[in-house]
């Protein structure tokens, strides 16, 4: 499905607006609030999302919004904006510039456009309509990396080993040539740039992955859940992103135990 250019233009403006809120608060002493799930949130997260929601409501009031910090409205609409103002709040409050603003757009539940913006380093990925760009230049995943034994695997944290599918993840981790933890959505951006081969994560919400699916897929990569099913607005949980189909098939086989 083709994403209208006006929606991509809007996503750029949303990222700009979020960045204006976030930059002055980076590496400042902020109150850190624990949400019900014990994940952290700051005034930067909340105000950045409010800035984006205000723009969407003014320009496309018929569209839905699914935000991490301020909830959901009109999610039965054809178009739904999926917002994570600061993906990687742990990194943000630690003064590490590996967090990102994620802006996804779904059409009838399917992610069709994604923007990932790092407002400190001024890096922006945009995936839509058969192309992923990084600061305006087209990028591609690493199609040549097809050997799991030399592939790089990134994941959010060692908590994966304690998840319901920890033993499945351990098989994948042992098979991969290089393993690193951390980096949140930044690792998915590096898949699109051709520097990271596989990312495997769990407990992902729609605002964590809806922007990342088009970014990786339009760069030639593959994204699914750990059972090979496509990710939609209503399929939270386990996420697997790979630089190419060969690696993805190997990763799925390892995760399934086959």
TORKOL-4160 file (C-alpha; in steps of 0.2 Angstrom, whole numbers, padded with zeros to 4 digits, m for minus):
258
<pt num="1" X="0000" Y="0000" Z="0000"/>
<pt num="2" X="0007" Y="0017" Z="m0005"/>
<pt num="3" X="0009" Y="0030" Z="0009"/>
<pt num="4" X="0003" Y="0047" Z="0003"/>
<pt num="5" X="0017" Y="0059" Z="0003"/>
<pt num="6" X="0008" Y="0072" Z="0013"/>
<pt num="7" X="0008" Y="0059" Z="0028"/>
<pt num="8" X="0027" Y="0057" Z="0026"/>
<pt num="9" X="0029" Y="0076" Z="0026"/>
<pt num="10" X="0018" Y="0076" Z="0042"/>
<pt num="11" X="0029" Y="0063" Z="0050"/>
<pt num="12" X="0044" Y="0074" Z="0047"/>
<pt num="13" X="0036" Y="0088" Z="0056"/>
<pt num="14" X="0031" Y="0077" Z="0070"/>
<pt num="15" X="0049" Y="0072" Z="0072"/>
<pt num="16" X="0055" Y="0090" Z="0072"/>
<pt num="17" X="0042" Y="0095" Z="0085"/>
<pt num="18" X="0047" Y="0081" Z="0097"/>
<pt num="19" X="0065" Y="0085" Z="0095"/>
<pt num="20" X="0062" Y="0103" Z="0100"/>
<pt num="21" X="0055" Y="0097" Z="0116"/>
<pt num="22" X="0068" Y="0083" Z="0119"/>
<pt num="23" X="0085" Y="0092" Z="0115"/>
<pt num="24" X="0084" Y="0105" Z="0129"/>
<pt num="25" X="0081" Y="0091" Z="0142"/>
<pt num="26" X="0094" Y="0079" Z="0137"/>
<pt num="27" X="0107" Y="0077" Z="0150"/>
<pt num="28" X="0097" Y="0087" Z="0162"/>
<pt num="29" X="0092" Y="0082" Z="0180"/>
<pt num="30" X="0074" Y="0077" Z="0177"/>
<pt num="31" X="0062" Y="0068" Z="0189"/>
<pt num="32" X="0060" Y="0050" Z="0184"/>
<pt num="33" X="0043" Y="0042" Z="0186"/>
<pt num="34" X="0040" Y="0024" Z="0187"/>
<pt num="35" X="0024" Y="0018" Z="0177"/>
<pt num="36" X="0013" Y="0004" Z="0182"/>
<pt num="37" X="0025" Y="m0008" Z="0173"/>
<pt num="38" X="0040" Y="m0001" Z="0182"/>
<pt num="39" X="0047" Y="0007" Z="0166"/>
<pt num="40" X="0053" Y="0025" Z="0167"/>
<pt num="41" X="0045" Y="0040" Z="0160"/>
<pt num="42" X="0050" Y="0059" Z="0161"/>
<pt num="43" X="0042" Y="0076" Z="0156"/>
<pt num="44" X="0052" Y="0074" Z="0140"/>
<pt num="45" X="0043" Y="0059" Z="0135"/>
<pt num="46" X="0026" Y="0066" Z="0140"/>
<pt num="47" X="0028" Y="0083" Z="0132"/>
<pt num="48" X="0036" Y="0077" Z="0116"/>
<pt num="49" X="0021" Y="0065" Z="0113"/>
<pt num="50" X="0008" Y="0080" Z="0117"/>
<pt num="51" X="0017" Y="0090" Z="0104"/>
<pt num="52" X="0015" Y="0077" Z="0091"/>
<pt num="53" X="m0003" Y="0073" Z="0095"/>
<pt num="54" X="m0008" Y="0092" Z="0094"/>
<pt num="55" X="m0002" Y="0092" Z="0076"/>
<pt num="56" X="m0011" Y="0076" Z="0071"/>
<pt num="57" X="m0027" Y="0082" Z="0079"/>
<pt num="58" X="m0026" Y="0099" Z="0070"/>
<pt num="59" X="m0022" Y="0092" Z="0053"/>
<pt num="60" X="m0030" Y="0074" Z="0052"/>
<pt num="61" X="m0043" Y="0074" Z="0066"/>
<pt num="62" X="m0051" Y="0058" Z="0058"/>
<pt num="63" X="m0035" Y="0048" Z="0060"/>
<pt num="64" X="m0032" Y="0037" Z="0075"/>
<pt num="65" X="m0018" Y="0039" Z="0088"/>
<pt num="66" X="m0009" Y="0026" Z="0098"/>
<pt num="67" X="0003" Y="0034" Z="0110"/>
<pt num="68" X="0014" Y="0026" Z="0123"/>
<pt num="69" X="0012" Y="0040" Z="0136"/>
<pt num="70" X="m0006" Y="0047" Z="0132"/>
<pt num="71" X="m0016" Y="0032" Z="0126"/>
<pt num="72" X="m0027" Y="0028" Z="0112"/>
<pt num="73" X="m0040" Y="0037" Z="0102"/>
<pt num="74" X="m0050" Y="0031" Z="0086"/>
<pt num="75" X="m0039" Y="0016" Z="0084"/>
<pt num="76" X="m0053" Y="0009" Z="0073"/>
<pt num="77" X="m0049" Y="0022" Z="0059"/>
<pt num="78" X="m0041" Y="0017" Z="0043"/>
<pt num="79" X="m0025" Y="0027" Z="0047"/>
<pt num="80" X="m0018" Y="0026" Z="0065"/>
<pt num="81" X="m0002" Y="0035" Z="0070"/>
<pt num="82" X="0008" Y="0025" Z="0082"/>
<pt num="83" X="0020" Y="0036" Z="0093"/>
<pt num="84" X="0034" Y="0033" Z="0105"/>
<pt num="85" X="0041" Y="0050" Z="0109"/>
<pt num="86" X="0057" Y="0042" Z="0117"/>
<pt num="87" X="0060" Y="0024" Z="0114"/>
<pt num="88" X="0074" Y="0020" Z="0126"/>
<pt num="89" X="0070" Y="0031" Z="0141"/>
<pt num="90" X="0083" Y="0021" Z="0151"/>
<pt num="91" X="0096" Y="0027" Z="0138"/>
<pt num="92" X="0089" Y="0045" Z="0138"/>
<pt num="93" X="0090" Y="0047" Z="0157"/>
<pt num="94" X="0107" Y="0039" Z="0157"/>
<pt num="95" X="0113" Y="0053" Z="0145"/>
<pt num="96" X="0116" Y="0040" Z="0131"/>
<pt num="97" X="0111" Y="0046" Z="0113"/>
<pt num="98" X="0105" Y="0029" Z="0108"/>
<pt num="99" X="0086" Y="0033" Z="0111"/>
<pt num="100" X="0075" Y="0038" Z="0097"/>
<pt num="101" X="0058" Y="0046" Z="0093"/>
<pt num="102" X="0047" Y="0033" Z="0084"/>
<pt num="103" X="0033" Y="0038" Z="0072"/>
<pt num="104" X="0023" Y="0024" Z="0064"/>
<pt num="105" X="0008" Y="0025" Z="0053"/>
<pt num="106" X="m0003" Y="0010" Z="0050"/>
<pt num="107" X="m0017" Y="0007" Z="0037"/>
<pt num="108" X="m0030" Y="m0005" Z="0042"/>
<pt num="109" X="m0018" Y="m0012" Z="0055"/>
<pt num="110" X="m0003" Y="m0014" Z="0044"/>
<pt num="111" X="0013" Y="m0003" Z="0046"/>
<pt num="112" X="0015" Y="0007" Z="0030"/>
<pt num="113" X="0027" Y="0021" Z="0035"/>
<pt num="114" X="0040" Y="0023" Z="0049"/>
<pt num="115" X="0051" Y="0037" Z="0055"/>
<pt num="116" X="0065" Y="0035" Z="0068"/>
<pt num="117" X="0073" Y="0051" Z="0073"/>
<pt num="118" X="0088" Y="0053" Z="0085"/>
<pt num="119" X="0087" Y="0072" Z="0089"/>
<pt num="120" X="0104" Y="0073" Z="0097"/>
<pt num="121" X="0115" Y="0066" Z="0083"/>
<pt num="122" X="0102" Y="0073" Z="0070"/>
<pt num="123" X="0100" Y="0056" Z="0062"/>
<pt num="124" X="0083" Y="0051" Z="0054"/>
<pt num="125" X="0077" Y="0035" Z="0045"/>
<pt num="126" X="0062" Y="0035" Z="0035"/>
<pt num="127" X="0054" Y="0019" Z="0027"/>
<pt num="128" X="0040" Y="0020" Z="0015"/>
<pt num="129" X="0035" Y="0016" Z="m0003"/>
<pt num="130" X="0049" Y="0004" Z="m0007"/>
<pt num="131" X="0063" Y="0014" Z="0000"/>
<pt num="132" X="0072" Y="0018" Z="0017"/>
<pt num="133" X="0082" Y="0034" Z="0018"/>
<pt num="134" X="0094" Y="0039" Z="0031"/>
<pt num="135" X="0096" Y="0058" Z="0032"/>
<pt num="136" X="0089" Y="0059" Z="0014"/>
<pt num="137" X="0100" Y="0045" Z="0006"/>
<pt num="138" X="0093" Y="0028" Z="0002"/>
<pt num="139" X="0100" Y="0014" Z="0012"/>
<pt num="140" X="0100" Y="m0005" Z="0011"/>
<pt num="141" X="0102" Y="m0020" Z="0023"/>
<pt num="142" X="0116" Y="m0032" Z="0021"/>
<pt num="143" X="0110" Y="m0045" Z="0008"/>
<pt num="144" X="0127" Y="m0053" Z="0008"/>
<pt num="145" X="0127" Y="m0059" Z="0027"/>
<pt num="146" X="0119" Y="m0076" Z="0026"/>
<pt num="147" X="0129" Y="m0086" Z="0038"/>
<pt num="148" X="0122" Y="m0086" Z="0056"/>
<pt num="149" X="0140" Y="m0091" Z="0062"/>
<pt num="150" X="0147" Y="m0074" Z="0057"/>
<pt num="151" X="0131" Y="m0064" Z="0059"/>
<pt num="152" X="0128" Y="m0050" Z="0072"/>
<pt num="153" X="0113" Y="m0052" Z="0084"/>
<pt num="154" X="0107" Y="m0037" Z="0095"/>
<pt num="155" X="0094" Y="m0038" Z="0108"/>
<pt num="156" X="0087" Y="m0026" Z="0121"/>
<pt num="157" X="0094" Y="m0035" Z="0136"/>
<pt num="158" X="0098" Y="m0052" Z="0145"/>
<pt num="159" X="0080" Y="m0052" Z="0151"/>
<pt num="160" X="0076" Y="m0061" Z="0136"/>
<pt num="161" X="0084" Y="m0077" Z="0144"/>
<pt num="162" X="0071" Y="m0076" Z="0158"/>
<pt num="163" X="0056" Y="m0074" Z="0146"/>
<pt num="164" X="0044" Y="m0087" Z="0142"/>
<pt num="165" X="0054" Y="m0091" Z="0126"/>
<pt num="166" X="0071" Y="m0089" Z="0135"/>
<pt num="167" X="0077" Y="m0107" Z="0129"/>
<pt num="168" X="0072" Y="m0103" Z="0111"/>
<pt num="169" X="0082" Y="m0086" Z="0112"/>
<pt num="170" X="0097" Y="m0095" Z="0119"/>
<pt num="171" X="0098" Y="m0106" Z="0104"/>
<pt num="172" X="0098" Y="m0091" Z="0093"/>
<pt num="173" X="0111" Y="m0082" Z="0104"/>
<pt num="174" X="0123" Y="m0097" Z="0104"/>
<pt num="175" X="0122" Y="m0099" Z="0085"/>
<pt num="176" X="0125" Y="m0081" Z="0081"/>
<pt num="177" X="0143" Y="m0075" Z="0078"/>
<pt num="178" X="0142" Y="m0059" Z="0088"/>
<pt num="179" X="0130" Y="m0054" Z="0102"/>
<pt num="180" X="0127" Y="m0037" Z="0109"/>
<pt num="181" X="0114" Y="m0030" Z="0121"/>
<pt num="182" X="0106" Y="m0013" Z="0122"/>
<pt num="183" X="0103" Y="0001" Z="0109"/>
<pt num="184" X="0084" Y="m0001" Z="0109"/>
<pt num="185" X="0077" Y="0004" Z="0092"/>
<pt num="186" X="0094" Y="0011" Z="0086"/>
<pt num="187" X="0099" Y="m0007" Z="0083"/>
<pt num="188" X="0085" Y="m0009" Z="0070"/>
<pt num="189" X="0091" Y="0007" Z="0062"/>
<pt num="190" X="0108" Y="m0001" Z="0060"/>
<pt num="191" X="0100" Y="m0016" Z="0052"/>
<pt num="192" X="0093" Y="m0004" Z="0039"/>
<pt num="193" X="0110" Y="0004" Z="0037"/>
<pt num="194" X="0118" Y="m0013" Z="0034"/>
<pt num="195" X="0129" Y="m0014" Z="0049"/>
<pt num="196" X="0118" Y="m0026" Z="0061"/>
<pt num="197" X="0111" Y="m0042" Z="0054"/>
<pt num="198" X="0098" Y="m0048" Z="0067"/>
<pt num="199" X="0088" Y="m0040" Z="0081"/>
<pt num="200" X="0077" Y="m0051" Z="0092"/>
<pt num="201" X="0066" Y="m0044" Z="0106"/>
<pt num="202" X="0052" Y="m0048" Z="0117"/>
<pt num="203" X="0038" Y="m0039" Z="0126"/>
<pt num="204" X="0037" Y="m0026" Z="0112"/>
<pt num="205" X="0021" Y="m0015" Z="0111"/>
<pt num="206" X="0014" Y="m0007" Z="0095"/>
<pt num="207" X="0023" Y="0009" Z="0098"/>
<pt num="208" X="0039" Y="m0001" Z="0100"/>
<pt num="209" X="0039" Y="m0009" Z="0083"/>
<pt num="210" X="0026" Y="m0001" Z="0071"/>
<pt num="211" X="0039" Y="0012" Z="0065"/>
<pt num="212" X="0053" Y="0000" Z="0063"/>
<pt num="213" X="0044" Y="m0013" Z="0052"/>
<pt num="214" X="0043" Y="m0001" Z="0037"/>
<pt num="215" X="0061" Y="0005" Z="0040"/>
<pt num="216" X="0069" Y="m0012" Z="0040"/>
<pt num="217" X="0057" Y="m0020" Z="0026"/>
<pt num="218" X="0059" Y="m0005" Z="0014"/>
<pt num="219" X="0078" Y="m0007" Z="0016"/>
<pt num="220" X="0077" Y="m0025" Z="0010"/>
<pt num="221" X="0076" Y="m0033" Z="0027"/>
<pt num="222" X="0063" Y="m0045" Z="0035"/>
<pt num="223" X="0052" Y="m0042" Z="0050"/>
<pt num="224" X="0040" Y="m0054" Z="0059"/>
<pt num="225" X="0036" Y="m0061" Z="0076"/>
<pt num="226" X="0046" Y="m0076" Z="0082"/>
<pt num="227" X="0034" Y="m0088" Z="0073"/>
<pt num="228" X="0036" Y="m0079" Z="0056"/>
<pt num="229" X="0019" Y="m0070" Z="0057"/>
<pt num="230" X="0018" Y="m0052" Z="0051"/>
<pt num="231" X="0017" Y="m0038" Z="0064"/>
<pt num="232" X="0001" Y="m0028" Z="0065"/>
<pt num="233" X="m0006" Y="m0015" Z="0076"/>
<pt num="234" X="m0014" Y="m0028" Z="0087"/>
<pt num="235" X="0001" Y="m0041" Z="0088"/>
<pt num="236" X="0012" Y="m0036" Z="0102"/>
<pt num="237" X="0025" Y="m0048" Z="0109"/>
<pt num="238" X="0040" Y="m0055" Z="0101"/>
<pt num="239" X="0049" Y="m0046" Z="0086"/>
<pt num="240" X="0063" Y="m0053" Z="0075"/>
<pt num="241" X="0071" Y="m0042" Z="0062"/>
<pt num="242" X="0084" Y="m0049" Z="0049"/>
<pt num="243" X="0095" Y="m0041" Z="0036"/>
<pt num="244" X="0088" Y="m0054" Z="0023"/>
<pt num="245" X="0077" Y="m0069" Z="0020"/>
<pt num="246" X="0090" Y="m0082" Z="0022"/>
<pt num="247" X="0096" Y="m0076" Z="0039"/>
<pt num="248" X="0078" Y="m0074" Z="0044"/>
<pt num="249" X="0073" Y="m0091" Z="0040"/>
<pt num="250" X="0089" Y="m0098" Z="0050"/>
<pt num="251" X="0084" Y="m0087" Z="0065"/>
<pt num="252" X="0066" Y="m0093" Z="0064"/>
<pt num="253" X="0072" Y="m0111" Z="0063"/>
<pt num="254" X="0083" Y="m0109" Z="0078"/>
<pt num="255" X="0069" Y="m0100" Z="0088"/>
<pt num="256" X="0057" Y="m0115" Z="0084"/>
<pt num="257" X="0069" Y="m0128" Z="0089"/>
<pt num="258" X="0068" Y="m0136" Z="0072"/>
